[in-house]
């Protein structure tokens, strides 16, 4: 089992990559890929085909994953005087 510096439910800030500065709560950890799903960060569009729930089909938006090395706990991020305060996603 892989050990991470963050866990599910933690408030985190993305410190690197295209979503830098966004923050949210960890919804799920993906230890096999060393990634995490963060609420409101890295949103992707998923095309769903027609079904009983969606008779016309739909395009659903959901969270993609972010590498755990690009995440930092919000408390330690805000405690640092060098960085600006994080904005909610």
MDTraj code that builds the backbone (N, CA, C; nanometers):
import mdtraj as md
import numpy as np

residues = "UNK UNK UNK UNK UNK UNK UNK UNK UNK UNK UNK UNK UNK UNK UNK UNK UNK UNK UNK UNK UNK UNK UNK UNK UNK UNK UNK UNK UNK UNK UNK UNK UNK UNK UNK UNK UNK UNK UNK UNK UNK UNK UNK UNK UNK UNK UNK UNK UNK UNK UNK UNK UNK UNK UNK UNK UNK UNK UNK UNK UNK UNK UNK UNK UNK UNK UNK UNK UNK UNK UNK UNK UNK UNK UNK UNK UNK UNK UNK UNK UNK UNK UNK UNK UNK UNK UNK UNK UNK".split()
xyz = np.array([
    [0.0844, -0.1193, 0.0000],
    [0.0000, 0.0000, 0.0000],
    [0.0882, 0.1246, 0.0000],
    [0.0580, 0.2158, -0.0880],
    [0.1328, 0.3401, -0.1017],
    [0.0941, 0.4378, 0.0090],
    [0.1907, 0.5097, 0.0644],
    [0.1648, 0.6093, 0.1687],
    [0.1749, 0.7482, 0.1065],
    [0.0715, 0.8305, 0.1273],
    [0.0678, 0.9653, 0.0717],
    [0.0727, 1.0689, 0.1835],
    [0.1080, 1.1912, 0.1485],
    [0.1099, 1.3002, 0.2463],
    [-0.0283, 1.3633, 0.2621],
    [-0.1253, 1.3180, 0.1835],
    [-0.2633, 1.3660, 0.1925],
    [-0.3564, 1.2451, 0.2010],
    [-0.4788, 1.2684, 0.2485],
    [-0.5758, 1.1599, 0.2554],
    [-0.7130, 1.2110, 0.2117],
    [-0.8049, 1.1203, 0.1927],
    [-0.9388, 1.1571, 0.1482],
    [-1.0044, 1.2500, 0.2501],
    [-1.0665, 1.3570, 0.2009],
    [-1.1327, 1.4526, 0.2876],
    [-1.0477, 1.5734, 0.3220],
    [-0.9167, 1.5686, 0.2953],
    [-0.8283, 1.6816, 0.3240],
    [-0.8550, 1.7973, 0.2278],
    [-0.8393, 1.9197, 0.2786],
    [-0.8430, 2.0393, 0.1934],
    [-0.7031, 2.0596, 0.1382],
    [-0.6919, 2.0655, 0.0051],
    [-0.5615, 2.0793, -0.0581],
    [-0.5608, 2.1927, -0.1590],
    [-0.4389, 2.2338, -0.1972],
    [-0.4169, 2.3366, -0.2997],
    [-0.3262, 2.2753, -0.4050],
    [-0.3568, 2.3014, -0.5327],
    [-0.2710, 2.2561, -0.6410],
    [-0.1558, 2.3561, -0.6526],
    [-0.0322, 2.3077, -0.6417],
    [0.0832, 2.3981, -0.6402],
    [0.1608, 2.3975, -0.7711],
    [0.1247, 2.3096, -0.8649],
    [0.1958, 2.3040, -0.9931],
    [0.1017, 2.2513, -1.1002],
    [0.1324, 2.2859, -1.2245],
    [0.0538, 2.2369, -1.3367],
    [-0.0482, 2.3382, -1.3836],
    [-0.1358, 2.2956, -1.4738],
    [-0.2311, 2.3872, -1.5360],
    [-0.3414, 2.4324, -1.4412],
    [-0.3584, 2.3654, -1.3274],
    [-0.4625, 2.4017, -1.2302],
    [-0.4025, 2.4665, -1.1062],
    [-0.2830, 2.5217, -1.1199],
    [-0.2100, 2.5814, -1.0084],
    [-0.2930, 2.6900, -0.9399],
    [-0.2980, 2.6856, -0.8058],
    [-0.3694, 2.7863, -0.7275],
    [-0.5106, 2.7467, -0.6904],
    [-0.5684, 2.6469, -0.7575],
    [-0.7038, 2.6031, -0.7232],
    [-0.6993, 2.5150, -0.5994],
    [-0.8085, 2.5161, -0.5250],
    [-0.8139, 2.4344, -0.4039],
    [-0.9454, 2.3588, -0.3980],
    [-0.9480, 2.2550, -0.3171],
    [-1.0680, 2.1746, -0.3004],
    [-1.0417, 2.0599, -0.2054],
    [-1.1446, 1.9782, -0.1867],
    [-1.1369, 1.8647, -0.0959],
    [-1.1063, 1.7387, -0.1769],
    [-1.0234, 1.6513, -0.1234],
    [-0.9904, 1.5270, -0.1928],
    [-1.1095, 1.4325, -0.1856],
    [-1.1576, 1.3898, -0.3021],
    [-1.2710, 1.2982, -0.3099],
    [-1.2249, 1.1528, -0.3103],
    [-1.1105, 1.1274, -0.3760],
    [-1.0659, 0.9901, -0.3942],
    [-0.9158, 0.9890, -0.4212],
    [-0.8469, 0.8890, -0.3684],
    [-0.7056, 0.8679, -0.3988],
    [-0.6936, 0.7485, -0.4925],
    [-0.6062, 0.7608, -0.5905],
    [-0.5822, 0.6539, -0.6870],
    [-0.4368, 0.6077, -0.6710],
    [-0.4093, 0.5195, -0.5732],
    [-0.2712, 0.4837, -0.5400],
    [-0.1965, 0.4148, -0.6535],
    [-0.2653, 0.3432, -0.7393],
    [-0.2002, 0.2731, -0.8497],
    [-0.1317, 0.3715, -0.9444],
    [-0.1940, 0.4885, -0.9650],
    [-0.1414, 0.5898, -1.0566],
    [-0.0768, 0.7076, -0.9856],
    [-0.0714, 0.7053, -0.8513],
    [-0.0185, 0.8158, -0.7705],
    [-0.0942, 0.9457, -0.7973],
    [-0.2263, 0.9363, -0.8102],
    [-0.3086, 1.0526, -0.8420],
    [-0.4252, 1.0644, -0.7435],
    [-0.4907, 1.1808, -0.7459],
    [-0.6050, 1.2054, -0.6580],
    [-0.7101, 1.2853, -0.7342],
    [-0.8366, 1.2639, -0.7018],
    [-0.9452, 1.3451, -0.7555],
    [-0.9763, 1.4532, -0.6527],
    [-0.9744, 1.5788, -0.6970],
    [-0.9984, 1.6918, -0.6082],
    [-1.1249, 1.7624, -0.6545],
    [-1.2119, 1.7925, -0.5594],
    [-1.3411, 1.8542, -0.5872],
    [-1.3240, 1.9875, -0.6606],
    [-1.3815, 1.9973, -0.7806],
    [-1.3801, 2.1209, -0.8572],
    [-1.2519, 2.1505, -0.9330],
    [-1.1573, 2.0582, -0.9333],
    [-1.0293, 2.0792, -1.0013],
    [-1.0151, 1.9775, -1.1146],
    [-0.9581, 2.0193, -1.2256],
    [-0.9313, 1.9325, -1.3416],
    [-1.0604, 1.8722, -1.3964],
    [-1.1605, 1.9554, -1.4174],
    [-1.2896, 1.9076, -1.4656],
    [-1.2774, 1.8565, -1.6098],
    [-1.3389, 1.7394, -1.6358],
    [-1.3406, 1.6812, -1.7696],
    [-1.4844, 1.6590, -1.8115],
    [-1.5071, 1.6540, -1.9413],
    [-1.6410, 1.6277, -1.9923],
    [-1.6495, 1.4816, -2.0338],
    [-1.7551, 1.4155, -1.9907],
    [-1.7761, 1.2743, -2.0193],
    [-1.9039, 1.2624, -2.1010],
    [-1.8962, 1.2070, -2.2211],
    [-2.0131, 1.1909, -2.3072],
    [-2.0822, 1.0601, -2.2720],
    [-2.2094, 1.0700, -2.2319],
    [-2.2875, 0.9526, -2.1942],
    [-2.3881, 0.9224, -2.3033],
    [-2.3980, 0.7949, -2.3409],
    [-2.4931, 0.7625, -2.4458],
    [-2.6340, 0.7478, -2.3900],
    [-2.7297, 0.7360, -2.4790],
    [-2.8704, 0.7310, -2.4397],
    [-2.8967, 0.6136, -2.3465],
    [-2.9786, 0.6388, -2.2437],
    [-3.0149, 0.5352, -2.1474],
    [-3.1495, 0.5736, -2.0855],
    [-3.1951, 0.4949, -1.9900],
    [-3.3217, 0.5259, -1.9232],
    [-3.3107, 0.6558, -1.8424],
    [-3.1965, 0.6789, -1.7795],
    [-3.1787, 0.8014, -1.7009],
    [-3.1616, 0.9229, -1.7911],
    [-3.0992, 0.9061, -1.9073],
    [-3.0725, 1.0164, -2.0008],
    [-3.1230, 0.9765, -2.1399],
    [-3.2521, 0.9974, -2.1676],
    [-3.3076, 0.9525, -2.2959],
    [-3.2420, 1.0186, -2.4177],
    [-3.1916, 1.1408, -2.4033],
    [-3.1270, 1.2089, -2.5145],
    [-2.9751, 1.1915, -2.5123],
    [-2.9226, 1.1265, -2.4082],
    [-2.7785, 1.1251, -2.3895],
    [-2.7397, 1.2580, -2.3257],
    [-2.6204, 1.2705, -2.2769],
    [-2.5805, 1.3951, -2.2128],
    [-2.4283, 1.4069, -2.2083],
    [-2.3827, 1.5265, -2.1783],
    [-2.2405, 1.5506, -2.1553],
    [-2.2268, 1.5872, -2.0080],
    [-2.1686, 1.4975, -1.9313],
    [-2.1543, 1.5183, -1.7867],
    [-2.0143, 1.5701, -1.7571],
    [-2.0053, 1.6644, -1.6641],
    [-1.8761, 1.7155, -1.6205],
    [-1.8408, 1.6511, -1.4879],
    [-1.7174, 1.6031, -1.4765],
    [-1.6728, 1.5452, -1.3507],
    [-1.5243, 1.5711, -1.3308],
    [-1.4755, 1.5400, -1.2128],
    [-1.3372, 1.5692, -1.1785],
    [-1.2421, 1.4694, -1.2435],
    [-1.1358, 1.5210, -1.3013],
    [-1.0264, 1.4373, -1.3471],
    [-0.9309, 1.4171, -1.2308],
    [-0.8138, 1.3645, -1.2581],
    [-0.7195, 1.3401, -1.1492],
    [-0.5979, 1.4312, -1.1611],
    [-0.5347, 1.4550, -1.0465],
    [-0.4155, 1.5390, -1.0362],
    [-0.3095, 1.4557, -0.9654],
    [-0.1851, 1.4650, -1.0102],
    [-0.0772, 1.3896, -0.9463],
    [-0.0574, 1.4413, -0.8035],
    [-0.0361, 1.3487, -0.7094],
    [-0.0268, 1.3880, -0.5680],
    [0.0936, 1.4772, -0.5394],
    [0.1966, 1.4722, -0.6230],
    [0.3125, 1.5597, -0.6005],
    [0.2789, 1.7052, -0.6279],
    [0.1679, 1.7312, -0.6977],
    [0.1251, 1.8675, -0.7264],
    [0.0273, 1.9208, -0.6224],
    [0.0051, 1.8464, -0.5142],
    [-0.0908, 1.8866, -0.4108],
    [-0.0182, 1.9197, -0.2811],
    [-0.0748, 2.0172, -0.2084],
    [-0.0210, 2.0550, -0.0770],
    [-0.1395, 2.0808, 0.0155],
    [-0.1264, 2.0422, 0.1411],
    [-0.2324, 2.0692, 0.2377],
    [-0.2570, 2.2191, 0.2459],
    [-0.3841, 2.2579, 0.2503],
    [-0.4191, 2.3997, 0.2485],
    [-0.3679, 2.4718, 0.3728],
    [-0.3686, 2.4050, 0.4864],
    [-0.3226, 2.4688, 0.6104],
    [-0.1753, 2.5083, 0.6002],
    [-0.0916, 2.4190, 0.5492],
    [0.0507, 2.4523, 0.5376],
    [0.0753, 2.5506, 0.4238],
    [-0.0075, 2.5478, 0.3204],
    [0.0033, 2.6443, 0.2101],
    [-0.0275, 2.7852, 0.2597],
    [-0.1363, 2.7993, 0.3367],
    [-0.1752, 2.9303, 0.3888],
    [-0.0787, 2.9798, 0.4966],
    [-0.0143, 2.8888, 0.5679],
    [0.0797, 2.9279, 0.6731],
    [0.2076, 2.9863, 0.6142],
    [0.2397, 2.9500, 0.4909],
    [0.3600, 3.0021, 0.4263],
    [0.3391, 3.1478, 0.3907],
    [0.4325, 3.2333, 0.4286],
    [0.4196, 3.3774, 0.4018],
    [0.4622, 3.4118, 0.2596],
    [0.5297, 3.3188, 0.1923],
    [0.5803, 3.3442, 0.0574],
    [0.4716, 3.3368, -0.0486],
    [0.3662, 3.2636, -0.0209],
    [0.2648, 3.2364, -0.1240],
    [0.1399, 3.3201, -0.1022],
    [0.0695, 3.3523, -0.2129],
    [-0.0604, 3.4192, -0.1973],
    [-0.1642, 3.3215, -0.1444],
    [-0.2716, 3.3703, -0.0871],
    [-0.3769, 3.2831, -0.0342],
    [-0.4462, 3.2095, -0.1479],
    [-0.4871, 3.0839, -0.1236],
    [-0.5499, 3.0008, -0.2258],
    [-0.6932, 3.0463, -0.2507],
    [-0.7379, 3.0302, -0.3747],
    [-0.8764, 3.0610, -0.4100],
    [-0.9531, 2.9329, -0.4267],
    [-1.0789, 2.9337, -0.3888],
    [-1.1633, 2.8146, -0.4040],
    [-1.1900, 2.7917, -0.5519],
    [-1.1966, 2.6661, -0.5909],
    [-1.2148, 2.6318, -0.7324],
    [-1.3540, 2.6615, -0.7811],
])
top = md.Topology()
chain = top.add_chain()
for i, resn in enumerate(residues, 1):
    res = top.add_residue(resn, chain, resSeq=i)
    for name in ("N", "CA", "C"):
        top.add_atom(name, md.element.get_by_symbol(name[0]), res)
traj = md.Trajectory(xyz[None], top)
